[in-house]
């Protein structure tokens, strides 16, 4: 394959694509705005699903490396009431149906599997334009430009590549997360550590909740969920850690202290994350020389599928390009033909999952989901 391939974004989807292409002997360049792999956190745990993420790892030839980083015991789950009463406690049964791994570890596995120089750090794309014959020119923040035969947008929710294909823009879903961490929790925050348990913990009421999970090394990673107008979140000055923490914690007045301490005792400043989604069923007509993977293609409310889907997108696109080395358009058409129905099905399901967690019937709806409709 003589076509030059440029991937914008070194997230899990873009790196999986680069790895699968490498496995098939096809070179690619990944342009990433971050200046290094460690310049910012990559989020918490990710459970890898058999029908998408695991398939992508198999295509990438990285299953053994992944299994070496699985967090044992992390599939435990518990549901608590606001007063910390345990409503459901499911231990990890060791079946490994959805093994958990830190996103940062998984990203490092992918980075280490690529030839040196594949990822070009500090290459922030500021604009993209078509230059004819399916080729595209990328402009970077440092003033430089580059031209490529095949452009893949793996650059997330606010993709610079997506406007080449679609006018769709992400819309706020009505709920925001505020992210906090506790470190060395078993020693420094024992009450919180006991409440969270060995895996994931959910303390939910309609419209809000505290979700936490245990990571390696005694780390408790918390997402505080609040169904609020975007203006409410924007009205909080998160550069003032104490004031922002107090404002968020006030929404849980009267809750058990071992739960609210996940907010008030955070060892890092709280980070707001307004949640957005693209329209369910987002798709585009075939445009020569360009396509999308991951959130750039099908951003949806978080339900555990987004990263898995992004990895499968990258693997499937890489496999299609390897199968059609002399006909890129045939490869892109094949990839998108499978992508659209797959992502639409998940985009329809994601709001249902979100309603289960934060809708009017929670925590009962979540308990029913976790017990298979058999009650608590």
C-alpha positions, 0 to 999 in steps of 0.5 A, spaced: 500 500 500 503 506 497 497 511 500 500 515 506 495 514 512 495 520 517 491 519 524 489 525 528 488 523 535 492 518 539 487 515 543 485 508 544 481 508 537 487 511 533 492 507 536 488 501 535 488 503 528 495 504 527 497 498 531 493 493 526 496 497 520 503 496 522 501 488 523 499 488 516 505 492 514 502 498 513 505 505 515 501 510 518 503 517 522 499 519 528 498 526 530 497 528 537 496 535 540 499 532 547 506 534 547 507 527 550 504 520 553 504 522 560 502 530 560 495 528 562 491 523 565 487 518 561 481 516 565 480 510 570 478 503 569 475 500 563 472 493 562 473 490 556 468 487 552 468 480 548 464 483 542 468 489 541 474 491 545 477 484 546 476 482 538 480 489 537 485 486 541 485 480 538 486 483 531 492 487 534 495 481 537 496 484 544 491 480 548 497 477 552 499 484 554 492 486 556 491 480 560 498 482 564 495 488 566 488 486 568 486 488 575 484 482 579 478 483 583 475 489 579 469 486 577 466 486 584 460 491 584 456 494 590 450 499 590 449 503 596 443 508 599 445 515 601 446 513 608 451 508 606 446 502 607 448 496 602 443 494 597 447 490 593 454 487 594 456 482 588 463 480 589 468 478 583 466 471 581 473 470 578 469 469 571 473 474 567 467 476 563 469 483 563 476 484 565 478 491 568 484 495 566 486 502 567 486 506 560 493 509 561 495 502 561 492 500 555 494 506 551 501 504 553 501 497 551 498 500 544 504 505 544 509 500 546 507 496 540 508 501 535 514 503 531 518 509 534 516 515 531 509 513 529 506 518 534 508 525 532 507 529 539 505 536 540 502 536 533 495 540 534 491 540 528 488 547 527 484 546 520 483 541 515 482 542 508 481 538 501 486 539 496 483 534 491 483 527 489 481 525 496 487 528 499 487 533 505 492 538 508 492 539 515 494 545 518 498 545 525 498 550 531 506 551 530 504 554 523 506 547 519 502 543 514 502 536 511 498 533 506 496 526 506 492 521 501 488 518 507 485 522 513 482 518 519 479 523 525 480 519 531 480 526 535 474 525 539 468 529 541 470 536 538 473 533 532 477 537 527 476 532 521 468 531 522 466 537 519 469 534 512 464 529 513 458 532 517 455 538 520 453 534 526 455 537 533 455 534 540 449 536 544 449 537 552 446 531 554 443 534 561 448 531 566 455 532 568 460 529 572 465 531 577 471 527 577 475 526 584 481 521 586 483 519 593 490 516 594 492 511 599 485 510 601 486 504 605 490 507 610 488 515 609 481 514 607 479 507 610 471 509 611 471 511 604 475 505 602 470 500 606 464 503 602 467 503 595 469 495 596 473 492 591 470 494 585 465 499 583 460 502 587 454 506 585 450 510 590 444 513 586 438 517 587 434 520 581 438 525 578 444 525 581 449 520 584 456 518 587 460 513 583 467 510 585 471 504 583 478 502 586 484 502 582 491 499 583 495 502 589 489 503 593 486 509 589 479 511 589 476 514 583 470 518 583 465 521 578 460 525 581 454 525 577 449 531 577 443 532 572 443 540 572 443 545 566 450 546 563 449 554 566 450 551 573 456 547 571 459 553 568 457 558 574 462 554 578 469 556 578 473 550 578 480 554 579 477 555 586 478 548 589 475 549 596 469 553 593 468 548 587 468 542 592 463 545 597 458 547 591 458 540 589 458 537 596 452 541 598 448 537 593 449 531 597 447 534 604 445 529 609 448 523 605 453 518 609 460 522 611 464 516 608 460 517 601 461 525 601 468 524 603 469 522 596 468 529 594 470 533 600 477 529 601 479 529 594 487 529 593 486 532 586 482 538 584 475 536 582 475 536 574 468 538 571 466 533 565 460 536 561 457 530 557 455 531 550 453 526 545 452 526 537 445 524 534 443 517 535 444 514 528 450 519 526 452 518 519 455 521 513 456 520 505 462 517 502 467 522 502 474 520 498 480 520 502 477 521 509 473 517 515 472 517 522 473 512 528 471 513 536 467 519 539 469 523 533 464 518 529 459 516 534 460 520 541 454 518 546 453 518 553 458 514 557 455 506 558 462 503 558 462 502 550 465 508 548 472 506 548 471 498 546 467 501 540 473 506 538 478 500 539 473 496 534 473 501 529 480 502 529 481 494 528 475 494 523 478 500 519 485 497 519 483 490 517 479 493 511 485 497 509 489 491 509 484 487 505 484 492 499 491 495 499 490 498 492 483 501 493 482 505 499 475 507 497 473 500 497 476 499 504 472 505 507 466 503 504 466 497 507 468 499 514 463 505 514 457 500 512 459 496 518 460 502 522 453 505 521 449 500 524 453 498 529 454 505 532 447 506 531 445 500 536 449 502 541 447 510 541 440 508 542 442 503 548 446 508 551 441 513 553 437 507 556 443 505 560 443 512 563 436 512 564 437 506 568 442 509 573 440 516 573 432 516 571 426 516 576 426 509 578 434 509 580 436 505 584 431 500 583 432 500 576 440 499 577 438 493 582 434 490 577 439 490 571 445 488 576 441 482 578 438 480 572 431 482 574 431 477 580 431 483 585 436 485 590 
